Amino acid sequence: MSFSVGIIGLPNVGKSTLFKALTKNPVGIADYPFTTIHPNVGLVAVPDKRLEKIAQVIKPEKITPTVIEFVDIAGLVKDAHKGEGLGNQFLAQIRNCDALVEVVKAFDNASNASIEKDIEIIKTELEKKDLESKEKENLLSKKPILYVFNINEQRTKNNEQELKQMFSFPCSLFIDLKLEVEISEMSESEIKELGIASKLDQMILSCYDILSLITFYTITRGKETRAWTLKKGLRVPVAGGIVHSDFETKFIRAEVISAQKLIAAGSWKQARELGQILTTGKEYVVEDGDVVEFKI
């Protein structure tokens, strides 16, 4: 089950810069509109310390994180829904995404009023495009959205609380995207020496949250420890179907333990001896952090 997040915004606000920092892939970045006529697409690993700790316990041959797809969509402009600036093409690309990250330029010379105006342009274009659509179950303006305010060095001198008071939008982060690209090109030792930290992990996890996603794990008899993405509230056979279709159609039962308990126990065998592994049926709802072995 893969999920896609579209990176949107007005032209030249830092969308491709964010995409480059996220994926560490070179993309066309230029200071004029419609550089990204064809969307850039990249898979980004979901940061997960639990996966690392489970792997330390299981000692598998392979470790596989779960991923989210990010799509760098060209800048939208006023009247994009009419086709201005290839607008219809870009809006169609947004339709295929499960959630949106809207990048907003919030440098030191940007006022709250100008930022609200920029956000309103995008909001209006999505709503007007929805009016033309017969697919009312797939409305662009109703997609979950995370606002990323692209701040510069001057703005980073302010603390985040001041920025939140200045730009009070729900589900928002304040990130210096130019700095993030620089960090993505550094070694771990350089980052540590400079005492800087990336905010991209926080952004990826925020996308996970707005999509109401959880992570569960499989350990495949010690060969592979793997993280999987699942919508919150789904039952264990559905989770099994994500791993392999047989695990859903031929499901009998599953053995489940929380990652926290498995890590504390030190091994699957020890966890079983402690009575911490739960045998579940089809009605069990998978919880975030569950380690699951499917039985067919």
Backbone bond lengths (Angstrom), bond angles and torsions (degrees), N, CA, C in turn:
res aa  C-N    CA-C-N  psi(-1)  N-CA   C-N-CA  omega(-1)  CA-C   N-CA-C  phi
1 M - - - 1.461 - - 1.521 108.22 -
2 S 1.329 116.37 106.35 1.467 119.47 -178.70 1.518 109.76 -103.28
3 F 1.327 115.42 148.91 1.457 121.55 -179.68 1.517 108.64 -124.75
4 S 1.332 114.87 143.38 1.457 120.99 -174.02 1.527 110.24 -120.05
5 V 1.334 115.92 134.01 1.464 122.41 178.84 1.528 108.44 -118.52
6 G 1.329 116.29 121.33 1.461 120.97 179.04 1.522 110.85 -89.46
7 I 1.326 116.29 132.95 1.468 121.64 175.98 1.521 107.50 -95.68
8 I 1.345 116.30 114.93 1.464 121.01 -173.73 1.529 110.43 -125.51
9 G 1.326 114.86 173.27 1.462 121.34 177.58 1.513 110.40 152.08
10 L 1.311 116.63 179.52 1.460 121.46 174.95 1.527 109.31 -68.91
11 P 1.335 118.67 166.13 1.467 119.86 177.14 1.527 112.00 -61.16
12 N 1.328 115.44 143.48 1.473 122.66 170.87 1.528 115.04 62.28
13 V 1.332 116.33 36.69 1.468 118.96 177.19 1.529 112.24 -101.83
14 G 1.349 116.27 -8.76 1.463 119.76 178.24 1.514 114.53 117.42
15 K 1.346 118.13 16.72 1.471 120.99 -178.12 1.531 111.42 -62.79
16 S 1.332 115.95 -50.38 1.467 119.03 -178.75 1.524 111.60 -69.41
17 T 1.325 116.33 -28.49 1.467 120.12 175.62 1.527 109.67 -65.05
18 L 1.324 116.67 -43.34 1.458 120.88 176.58 1.523 110.45 -62.16
19 F 1.330 116.68 -45.08 1.466 120.75 -179.30 1.533 110.94 -60.87
20 K 1.330 115.95 -42.21 1.463 119.95 179.99 1.523 110.81 -63.55
21 A 1.323 116.97 -42.76 1.464 120.70 179.47 1.525 111.18 -65.87
22 L 1.338 116.82 -37.95 1.461 121.20 -179.12 1.523 112.05 -68.00
23 T 1.315 115.95 -46.68 1.461 120.97 -171.12 1.520 113.55 -98.53
24 K 1.335 116.08 -13.39 1.471 121.49 -175.71 1.522 111.36 57.72
25 N 1.352 115.11 27.12 1.460 120.91 176.15 1.515 109.53 -103.94
26 P 1.343 119.04 138.94 1.461 120.04 176.64 1.524 110.61 -69.95
27 V 1.325 116.39 130.06 1.469 120.98 177.33 1.522 108.20 -131.98
28 G 1.338 115.90 162.12 1.454 120.00 179.73 1.511 111.38 -72.80
29 I 1.333 116.78 116.23 1.467 121.17 178.94 1.521 107.47 -122.71
30 A 1.324 116.61 120.62 1.457 120.23 179.90 1.514 109.17 -148.12
31 D 1.329 116.06 158.63 1.460 120.59 -174.18 1.525 111.19 -91.71
32 Y 1.332 116.10 53.35 1.461 119.94 172.62 1.530 107.52 -152.99
33 P 1.356 116.94 155.72 1.462 119.93 -173.46 1.525 113.15 -64.83
34 F 1.347 114.25 155.79 1.459 124.07 169.98 1.526 113.91 64.80
35 T 1.333 116.21 30.75 1.454 119.89 172.66 1.524 109.41 -61.39
36 T 1.334 116.26 -37.62 1.458 121.58 -175.20 1.526 109.44 -100.07
37 I 1.331 117.11 70.59 1.461 120.12 -179.64 1.521 109.76 -68.56
38 H 1.329 116.80 -44.76 1.459 121.47 174.78 1.522 107.36 -99.57
39 P 1.328 117.50 129.33 1.463 119.12 -173.12 1.521 112.83 -66.47
40 N 1.331 115.39 138.92 1.458 120.66 170.41 1.520 108.16 -82.74
41 V 1.314 116.97 138.47 1.466 122.12 -178.58 1.523 108.90 -126.89
42 G 1.324 116.75 133.09 1.455 120.29 179.56 1.519 111.43 -146.87
43 L 1.329 116.38 144.98 1.460 122.16 175.78 1.518 109.17 -94.84
44 V 1.328 116.17 131.39 1.464 122.43 -176.59 1.518 109.29 -122.25
45 A 1.323 116.69 128.48 1.461 121.05 179.55 1.526 110.43 -67.24
46 V 1.329 115.93 138.02 1.466 120.88 176.24 1.526 107.94 -79.93
47 P 1.339 118.40 121.64 1.470 120.30 -179.56 1.523 111.18 -59.72
48 D 1.327 116.51 133.76 1.459 119.45 -170.39 1.525 110.88 -155.56
49 K 1.319 116.80 98.29 1.462 121.18 178.73 1.526 111.68 -71.04
50 R 1.340 116.79 -27.91 1.470 119.78 179.25 1.526 111.02 -63.47
51 L 1.335 115.98 -39.70 1.464 119.92 -179.97 1.521 110.67 -59.15
52 E 1.321 116.37 -43.49 1.462 121.20 179.36 1.527 110.74 -61.44
53 K 1.339 117.10 -42.61 1.465 120.94 -177.86 1.532 111.70 -70.78
54 I 1.343 116.92 -37.47 1.467 120.02 175.86 1.529 109.39 -62.23
55 A 1.327 115.90 -42.41 1.464 120.48 179.84 1.529 111.30 -62.48
56 Q 1.325 117.05 -34.33 1.469 120.28 177.52 1.528 110.93 -65.02
57 V 1.321 116.41 -30.92 1.467 121.68 178.52 1.534 111.05 -78.69
58 I 1.340 116.55 -47.91 1.466 121.98 -173.70 1.533 111.80 -80.18
59 K 1.349 116.27 -32.15 1.468 122.99 -177.10 1.540 111.46 56.03
60 P 1.318 116.70 59.27 1.467 120.76 -176.62 1.529 112.05 -78.89
61 E 1.332 114.60 166.59 1.463 119.84 174.64 1.529 110.73 -73.33
62 K 1.323 116.43 -26.40 1.471 121.11 -174.21 1.520 110.30 -142.83
63 I 1.331 116.47 142.56 1.463 122.80 176.21 1.530 107.94 -121.90
64 T 1.335 116.82 126.85 1.469 120.34 -177.02 1.523 110.11 -128.06
65 P 1.329 118.06 115.37 1.474 120.36 176.89 1.523 110.83 -78.02
66 T 1.309 116.71 162.35 1.455 120.28 170.27 1.531 108.56 -83.43
67 V 1.322 116.69 161.01 1.473 120.28 -172.83 1.522 111.14 -133.38
68 I 1.323 115.00 159.61 1.464 123.11 169.62 1.527 107.56 -124.11
69 E 1.311 115.86 139.61 1.469 120.86 177.90 1.524 109.55 -88.87
70 F 1.333 116.09 129.64 1.467 121.35 174.20 1.524 109.21 -111.03
71 V 1.335 115.40 136.56 1.465 121.89 -178.68 1.522 108.94 -120.53
72 D 1.319 116.85 119.31 1.465 122.64 179.54 1.520 108.39 -87.11
73 I 1.337 116.46 103.62 1.468 122.49 -175.01 1.524 109.58 -99.17
74 A 1.320 115.86 137.72 1.463 120.66 -176.85 1.524 112.00 -58.32
75 G 1.331 115.31 156.42 1.455 121.20 -175.66 1.514 113.84 -61.13
76 L 1.322 115.20 135.32 1.465 121.24 175.17 1.526 109.38 -88.61
77 V 1.315 115.99 149.65 1.465 121.21 177.76 1.522 108.52 -128.45
78 K 1.313 115.82 168.73 1.464 120.31 176.26 1.526 109.64 -58.13
79 D 1.322 116.26 136.77 1.464 124.92 -177.20 1.526 113.06 70.26
80 A 1.332 116.55 22.96 1.467 120.64 176.54 1.527 110.78 -59.87
81 H 1.352 116.92 -33.47 1.463 120.18 -178.31 1.521 111.65 -64.30
82 K 1.351 117.37 -19.34 1.470 121.81 177.47 1.526 111.44 -88.27
83 G 1.323 115.80 -6.96 1.460 119.37 -178.69 1.504 113.50 106.43
84 E 1.335 117.00 3.36 1.463 119.69 179.29 1.534 110.02 -63.96
85 G 1.347 115.26 131.60 1.463 119.60 178.07 1.519 112.54 60.10
86 L 1.351 116.47 42.53 1.469 121.30 -177.39 1.532 111.84 58.97
87 G 1.328 115.01 25.50 1.453 120.31 -172.15 1.512 115.11 -58.21
88 N 1.346 118.07 -40.62 1.461 119.72 -179.08 1.525 111.73 -61.98
89 Q 1.332 115.65 -38.73 1.468 120.10 178.68 1.519 110.82 -62.86
90 F 1.339 115.96 -42.60 1.453 120.04 -178.18 1.530 111.60 -69.84
91 L 1.328 116.34 -37.96 1.461 119.97 178.52 1.529 111.30 -66.09
92 A 1.340 116.97 -33.51 1.465 120.60 176.50 1.521 110.60 -65.14
93 Q 1.331 116.58 -35.54 1.469 120.12 177.85 1.526 111.18 -65.82
94 I 1.341 115.86 -35.58 1.466 120.47 177.56 1.520 110.45 -64.37
95 R 1.325 117.42 -36.18 1.462 121.82 -177.70 1.527 111.83 -58.47
96 N 1.322 116.83 -30.60 1.466 121.01 -177.70 1.526 113.30 -81.12
97 C 1.330 117.49 -3.63 1.467 121.24 -177.86 1.528 110.83 -95.57
98 D 1.336 116.35 148.31 1.461 121.04 179.64 1.523 112.22 -82.19
99 A 1.331 117.05 -29.78 1.463 122.12 -179.75 1.521 108.28 -149.39
100 L 1.334 115.81 169.77 1.462 120.65 -176.28 1.521 111.20 -129.80
101 V 1.326 114.93 142.39 1.461 121.61 167.04 1.520 106.07 -112.32
102 E 1.334 116.26 116.15 1.467 119.41 178.97 1.520 109.22 -99.60
103 V 1.332 115.30 119.02 1.461 121.24 178.53 1.524 108.56 -89.17
104 V 1.323 115.49 129.00 1.470 121.92 -178.47 1.518 108.49 -125.31
105 K 1.329 116.68 127.71 1.465 119.93 179.30 1.531 109.35 -73.44
106 A 1.328 115.69 122.55 1.475 120.47 -176.47 1.520 110.13 -134.21
107 F 1.336 115.67 48.95 1.459 119.88 179.17 1.528 110.31 -69.13
108 D 1.333 117.02 176.68 1.463 120.85 -170.71 1.532 113.26 -63.41
109 N 1.343 117.47 -19.78 1.470 119.00 -179.65 1.530 112.33 -95.76
110 A 1.352 117.43 4.42 1.465 120.63 -178.67 1.529 109.83 -90.38
111 S 1.312 115.99 126.22 1.461 120.07 178.36 1.520 109.97 -88.54
112 N 1.322 115.03 164.06 1.461 119.73 177.90 1.528 110.09 -60.19
113 A 1.337 116.54 -38.54 1.470 121.00 -178.56 1.526 111.12 -64.34
114 S 1.341 117.14 -42.36 1.468 120.19 -178.80 1.520 111.08 -68.17
115 I 1.333 116.28 -36.30 1.454 120.31 178.12 1.521 110.97 -67.43
116 E 1.339 116.51 -42.33 1.466 120.56 177.36 1.534 110.41 -62.19
117 K 1.321 116.76 -36.85 1.472 121.00 178.98 1.522 110.27 -64.55
118 D 1.328 116.88 -44.87 1.466 121.28 179.71 1.522 110.89 -61.49
119 I 1.330 116.45 -42.70 1.468 120.81 179.46 1.519 110.40 -65.69
120 E 1.323 116.32 -38.27 1.462 120.94 -179.05 1.529 111.30 -64.88
121 I 1.344 117.84 -35.35 1.468 121.00 178.99 1.524 110.07 -59.98
122 I 1.329 116.07 -48.94 1.467 120.06 -179.67 1.526 110.49 -64.06
123 K 1.323 116.92 -44.29 1.473 121.81 -179.13 1.531 109.93 -59.30
124 T 1.315 116.61 -43.82 1.464 121.47 -178.72 1.520 111.44 -64.49
125 E 1.337 116.86 -42.69 1.469 120.03 -178.98 1.526 111.30 -64.41
126 L 1.316 117.31 -39.80 1.464 120.29 178.06 1.525 110.78 -65.30
127 E 1.329 116.39 -42.22 1.464 120.54 -179.41 1.527 111.62 -66.68
128 K 1.341 116.89 -40.81 1.465 120.06 179.81 1.523 111.34 -67.69
129 K 1.321 116.32 -35.90 1.464 119.55 176.34 1.523 110.29 -66.02
130 D 1.317 117.28 -36.14 1.463 121.31 178.07 1.527 111.81 -62.46
131 L 1.320 116.75 -34.28 1.467 120.54 -179.83 1.524 111.69 -63.48
132 E 1.345 116.22 -27.16 1.466 120.50 -179.86 1.526 112.12 -84.62
133 S 1.322 116.37 -16.38 1.461 120.56 -171.84 1.518 112.21 -85.93
134 K 1.328 115.87 140.34 1.463 121.65 173.95 1.523 110.55 -90.99
135 E 1.327 116.46 -12.61 1.468 121.39 -178.66 1.524 109.11 -87.95
136 K 1.311 116.28 75.07 1.462 121.13 -173.05 1.536 112.33 -66.84
137 E 1.370 116.93 -18.86 1.456 118.67 178.02 1.533 111.90 -78.54
138 N 1.334 117.87 -9.71 1.482 122.07 -176.17 1.526 111.19 -121.23
139 L 1.368 119.15 49.66 1.454 123.54 -174.32 1.526 111.10 -73.50
140 L 1.335 116.47 131.01 1.464 121.75 -179.33 1.521 111.21 -64.16
141 S 1.333 116.46 -41.32 1.469 120.67 -174.43 1.526 112.88 -73.07
142 K 1.327 117.16 -9.87 1.469 120.64 -179.04 1.528 112.20 -101.12
143 K 1.317 117.44 0.67 1.463 119.95 179.68 1.528 109.95 -68.95
144 P 1.336 117.72 143.93 1.469 119.53 176.19 1.527 109.90 -58.59
145 I 1.326 116.77 140.31 1.462 119.96 -175.33 1.529 111.43 -136.40
146 L 1.319 114.68 138.54 1.460 122.92 174.92 1.522 107.37 -117.92
147 Y 1.340 116.70 127.41 1.465 120.80 178.32 1.526 109.62 -92.09
148 V 1.329 115.90 126.73 1.462 121.48 173.54 1.523 107.64 -111.28
149 F 1.334 116.66 111.44 1.459 121.82 178.88 1.520 108.31 -87.15
150 N 1.320 115.11 114.23 1.466 121.98 -177.94 1.523 108.88 -81.11
151 I 1.328 115.34 102.97 1.462 120.33 -177.33 1.525 109.96 -103.75
152 N 1.327 116.57 160.08 1.461 120.47 179.09 1.525 110.47 -108.29
153 E 1.318 115.91 -174.33 1.463 120.83 -174.48 1.522 112.36 -58.26
154 Q 1.346 116.74 -39.18 1.459 120.01 -179.04 1.531 110.91 -62.97
155 R 1.336 115.64 -42.08 1.462 119.82 -178.72 1.525 111.97 -71.13
156 T 1.340 117.86 -29.60 1.465 119.59 -179.51 1.516 111.72 -67.23
157 K 1.340 116.40 -16.88 1.465 119.51 177.52 1.529 111.25 -70.99
158 N 1.336 116.28 -22.28 1.459 120.18 173.79 1.521 108.84 -78.70
159 N 1.302 117.90 148.78 1.463 117.41 176.66 1.525 110.13 -79.61
160 E 1.333 115.48 161.54 1.454 120.58 -172.53 1.525 112.38 -63.69
161 Q 1.315 117.46 -31.49 1.457 120.48 179.84 1.526 110.87 -64.25
162 E 1.321 116.65 -40.53 1.466 120.43 177.55 1.522 110.62 -63.69
163 L 1.338 116.17 -40.57 1.458 120.22 179.21 1.523 111.14 -64.80
164 K 1.330 116.61 -40.55 1.459 120.13 179.14 1.523 111.85 -64.25
165 Q 1.314 115.84 -35.00 1.462 119.57 177.47 1.525 110.76 -70.33
166 M 1.335 115.22 -33.69 1.465 120.20 -178.58 1.527 111.13 -74.24
167 F 1.337 116.59 -41.49 1.459 121.88 -178.65 1.530 108.38 -122.80
168 S 1.310 116.23 87.27 1.467 121.04 -171.99 1.528 110.93 -90.65
169 F 1.345 116.51 82.86 1.452 122.03 176.45 1.526 108.61 -119.87
170 P 1.333 117.97 142.53 1.467 119.71 179.20 1.519 110.90 -68.82
171 C 1.325 116.73 156.03 1.472 122.86 176.66 1.527 110.92 49.24
172 S 1.319 116.41 64.41 1.466 119.40 -176.43 1.527 111.15 -133.39
173 L 1.346 114.81 151.59 1.455 123.35 175.28 1.511 108.92 -132.40
174 F 1.333 116.24 152.95 1.458 121.45 179.11 1.527 107.92 -116.11
175 I 1.335 116.20 113.88 1.463 120.92 -171.71 1.523 110.27 -134.84
176 D 1.329 116.27 133.94 1.458 122.17 171.42 1.528 106.71 -84.71
177 L 1.336 117.32 98.15 1.459 120.80 -172.53 1.524 112.69 -69.75
178 K 1.328 116.80 -31.71 1.463 119.50 176.00 1.529 110.13 -62.42
179 L 1.321 115.86 -42.63 1.459 120.68 177.41 1.524 111.01 -64.15
180 E 1.342 116.87 -38.29 1.463 120.18 -179.88 1.526 111.95 -62.01
181 V 1.334 116.91 -38.75 1.467 119.59 176.72 1.526 110.10 -63.97
182 E 1.323 115.91 -42.43 1.469 119.93 178.55 1.530 110.54 -61.29
183 I 1.335 116.93 -42.70 1.468 121.32 179.07 1.527 110.46 -63.11
184 S 1.346 116.49 -39.81 1.468 120.26 -177.70 1.523 112.36 -64.36
185 E 1.329 116.14 -20.48 1.470 120.73 -179.12 1.527 112.39 -96.83
186 M 1.338 116.70 -0.55 1.472 121.11 -179.43 1.525 111.43 -93.19
187 S 1.322 115.31 158.17 1.459 120.63 171.77 1.533 108.75 -81.34
188 E 1.331 116.31 163.75 1.469 120.12 179.19 1.529 111.35 -61.36
189 S 1.311 116.69 -36.67 1.465 119.98 179.88 1.521 111.42 -67.16
190 E 1.338 117.42 -36.91 1.464 121.29 178.22 1.526 110.69 -66.37
191 I 1.334 115.86 -42.20 1.468 120.53 179.67 1.528 110.05 -62.21
192 K 1.331 115.58 -43.60 1.468 120.47 -179.73 1.516 111.14 -65.49
193 E 1.329 116.17 -41.01 1.463 120.85 -178.79 1.523 111.63 -64.13
194 L 1.340 116.17 -38.62 1.469 121.12 -178.90 1.531 112.39 -81.14
195 G 1.310 117.06 -13.30 1.461 120.69 178.78 1.512 114.07 66.51
196 I 1.334 116.39 36.16 1.465 120.54 179.41 1.529 109.46 -111.70
197 A 1.313 116.05 161.66 1.465 120.11 -179.09 1.524 109.86 -140.43
198 S 1.315 115.35 141.19 1.463 121.15 177.25 1.519 110.21 -79.65
199 K 1.335 115.77 149.24 1.464 121.57 174.63 1.531 111.90 -103.70
200 L 1.334 116.43 5.28 1.459 118.86 -173.93 1.526 112.73 -70.49
201 D 1.341 117.54 -34.30 1.457 119.16 176.43 1.521 110.31 -59.63
202 Q 1.336 115.91 -42.14 1.458 121.13 178.21 1.528 110.36 -61.71
203 M 1.341 116.84 -39.24 1.452 120.95 -179.78 1.527 111.80 -66.72
204 I 1.350 115.94 -43.14 1.464 120.22 179.24 1.527 110.41 -61.63
205 L 1.326 116.77 -44.34 1.460 120.74 179.61 1.528 111.68 -66.90
206 S 1.343 116.73 -30.89 1.470 120.15 175.99 1.530 110.39 -66.85
207 C 1.337 116.76 -36.92 1.467 120.67 175.47 1.526 110.00 -63.38
208 Y 1.310 116.20 -40.36 1.460 122.69 176.49 1.532 109.81 -58.37
209 D 1.330 115.53 -43.27 1.468 120.88 -177.53 1.522 112.45 -67.02
210 I 1.347 116.99 -44.64 1.467 118.47 -176.59 1.525 111.63 -69.78
211 L 1.341 117.09 -18.81 1.460 121.06 176.07 1.532 112.20 -91.00
212 S 1.354 116.40 -0.03 1.473 121.75 -178.19 1.529 111.13 55.78
213 L 1.319 115.69 50.85 1.459 121.83 -178.95 1.519 110.71 -103.93
214 I 1.325 115.28 152.92 1.456 121.47 172.08 1.526 108.53 -128.76
215 T 1.329 116.14 169.77 1.458 122.10 176.85 1.522 109.51 -119.08
216 F 1.342 115.67 133.29 1.461 119.23 168.48 1.531 108.08 -124.61
217 Y 1.336 116.31 169.34 1.464 120.17 -171.29 1.522 111.22 -131.12
218 T 1.337 114.97 150.07 1.462 121.78 168.94 1.526 107.97 -124.78
219 I 1.349 115.58 153.86 1.467 118.50 -176.98 1.526 112.86 -120.45
220 T 1.334 119.58 -7.62 1.461 125.73 170.54 1.523 113.75 41.19
221 R 1.315 115.48 57.66 1.467 122.41 174.84 1.532 112.87 52.60
222 G 1.289 116.14 33.52 1.454 120.44 176.50 1.508 115.10 83.29
223 K 1.350 118.27 -4.75 1.467 120.09 -179.31 1.524 111.82 -78.53
224 E 1.333 115.25 -40.07 1.467 119.66 -178.57 1.520 109.92 -144.65
225 T 1.319 116.21 129.41 1.465 121.74 169.38 1.522 106.29 -101.36
226 R 1.336 115.66 122.12 1.467 118.76 -170.90 1.517 111.54 -136.48
227 A 1.329 115.86 140.96 1.460 123.05 174.65 1.523 109.24 -97.26
228 W 1.336 115.57 144.90 1.466 121.95 -179.80 1.526 109.36 -132.50
229 T 1.316 115.09 151.12 1.469 121.23 179.03 1.517 110.51 -101.53
230 L 1.335 115.83 137.19 1.462 121.84 -178.91 1.520 109.29 -144.74
231 K 1.326 116.76 144.00 1.459 120.87 172.17 1.526 109.99 -66.46
232 K 1.308 116.24 137.81 1.459 121.71 179.15 1.531 110.45 -59.99
233 G 1.352 115.70 138.49 1.463 120.52 174.57 1.510 115.50 93.50
234 L 1.341 118.61 3.10 1.461 120.59 -178.76 1.532 111.51 -91.55
235 R 1.340 115.79 153.22 1.458 121.67 -176.52 1.527 111.74 -83.18
236 V 1.315 114.55 164.65 1.460 120.92 -171.52 1.542 113.91 -63.35
237 P 1.347 121.60 -34.36 1.469 117.98 176.63 1.529 113.18 -62.13
238 V 1.332 116.81 -34.28 1.471 120.51 177.57 1.523 109.96 -64.76
239 A 1.327 115.74 -42.12 1.464 119.96 176.46 1.518 110.22 -61.11
240 G 1.339 116.36 -39.79 1.457 120.40 177.85 1.514 112.08 -61.25
241 G 1.331 116.58 -38.33 1.462 120.81 179.42 1.513 113.29 -63.82
242 I 1.319 116.87 -26.52 1.468 120.74 176.91 1.527 110.22 -69.59
243 V 1.335 115.53 -36.30 1.461 120.62 -179.63 1.523 110.69 -75.22
244 H 1.342 116.34 -47.52 1.465 122.53 178.54 1.522 107.77 -162.09
245 S 1.321 116.90 138.60 1.470 120.74 -175.87 1.523 112.10 -57.05
246 D 1.348 118.21 -34.29 1.466 121.35 179.76 1.526 112.09 -62.57
247 F 1.329 116.52 -31.66 1.464 120.00 -178.27 1.525 112.49 -67.54
248 E 1.329 116.61 -18.53 1.475 120.14 175.45 1.522 110.73 -95.21
249 T 1.334 116.76 -49.21 1.468 119.66 -174.62 1.532 112.58 -72.38
250 K 1.335 117.48 -30.20 1.466 121.15 -177.96 1.532 112.09 -110.67
251 F 1.310 115.61 18.80 1.471 120.40 -175.44 1.526 112.28 -58.34
252 I 1.327 116.57 131.79 1.469 122.19 173.69 1.525 109.75 -111.83
253 R 1.318 115.80 -53.57 1.467 120.92 179.71 1.529 107.80 -161.02
254 A 1.306 115.46 175.42 1.460 120.69 175.84 1.518 109.20 -141.69
255 E 1.320 115.50 151.43 1.455 121.56 172.59 1.518 107.39 -106.64
256 V 1.321 115.79 129.80 1.464 120.95 -171.09 1.521 110.93 -132.45
257 I 1.319 115.67 139.55 1.463 121.92 171.89 1.525 107.14 -146.61
258 S 1.312 116.82 146.49 1.470 119.09 177.16 1.520 109.42 -71.16
259 A 1.325 116.30 148.56 1.464 120.77 178.28 1.521 110.58 -56.77
260 Q 1.317 116.59 -39.37 1.469 121.44 -178.73 1.527 111.44 -60.18
261 K 1.331 116.38 -44.31 1.462 120.34 -179.24 1.520 111.50 -70.26
262 L 1.333 117.12 -39.53 1.465 120.72 178.85 1.523 110.88 -62.84
263 I 1.322 116.23 -44.21 1.463 120.96 179.79 1.527 110.30 -62.99
264 A 1.334 116.23 -42.11 1.468 120.63 179.88 1.524 111.57 -66.75
265 A 1.348 117.03 -36.62 1.460 121.23 -179.37 1.521 111.82 -69.91
266 G 1.321 116.46 -33.53 1.464 120.53 177.02 1.507 114.82 94.71
267 S 1.331 118.18 -14.75 1.467 121.62 176.62 1.519 108.88 -168.16
268 W 1.332 115.86 160.01 1.471 120.74 176.88 1.529 109.91 -64.73
269 K 1.338 116.11 -40.98 1.464 121.47 179.73 1.525 111.49 -61.22
270 Q 1.317 115.88 -45.39 1.467 120.06 -179.82 1.530 111.02 -66.39
271 A 1.328 116.57 -38.32 1.470 120.35 178.26 1.529 110.38 -63.16
272 R 1.348 116.96 -38.67 1.467 120.77 178.00 1.535 110.82 -65.06
273 E 1.333 115.31 -42.77 1.456 119.92 179.75 1.531 112.07 -63.83
274 L 1.331 115.34 -29.90 1.462 120.35 178.56 1.533 112.36 -82.95
275 G 1.331 116.63 -2.53 1.460 121.12 179.95 1.514 113.94 72.51
276 Q 1.346 116.84 27.21 1.468 120.65 -175.44 1.530 113.25 -96.79
277 I 1.326 117.18 -5.63 1.459 120.14 178.89 1.524 109.16 -93.06
278 L 1.328 115.44 123.27 1.465 122.63 -176.37 1.525 110.26 -95.23
279 T 1.323 117.55 130.12 1.461 121.79 172.54 1.521 108.22 -91.99
280 T 1.331 116.54 123.02 1.462 121.22 -173.21 1.521 111.66 -120.76
281 G 1.321 114.70 158.03 1.456 121.85 173.57 1.515 111.30 -103.15
282 K 1.330 115.56 -164.39 1.466 121.74 -173.83 1.516 113.88 -66.70
283 E 1.340 117.40 -21.89 1.462 119.93 -174.35 1.524 113.32 -85.10
284 Y 1.310 117.77 -6.19 1.465 119.94 -176.48 1.530 110.28 -67.50
285 V 1.340 115.81 131.38 1.468 122.20 177.03 1.530 108.57 -94.32
286 V 1.315 115.96 122.95 1.465 121.35 -176.48 1.523 110.15 -67.11
287 E 1.335 115.33 134.35 1.462 121.85 178.76 1.526 109.84 -102.31
288 D 1.320 115.82 153.44 1.454 119.92 176.06 1.527 109.84 -59.73
289 G 1.330 116.43 128.15 1.462 120.51 178.94 1.515 114.31 94.49
290 D 1.332 118.19 -0.03 1.467 120.27 178.35 1.531 111.04 -67.74
291 V 1.330 115.56 139.15 1.467 122.21 168.64 1.519 105.62 -104.17
292 V 1.341 116.47 123.75 1.462 120.59 -169.31 1.532 111.53 -124.18
293 E 1.332 116.27 134.35 1.462 122.27 168.22 1.524 107.46 -115.58
294 F 1.335 115.91 119.69 1.461 121.54 -176.61 1.532 109.96 -89.26
295 K 1.328 116.41 139.35 1.460 122.41 -179.78 1.521 109.00 -116.89
296 I 1.344 116.34 127.18 1.481 121.32 179.21 1.521 109.71 -129.00
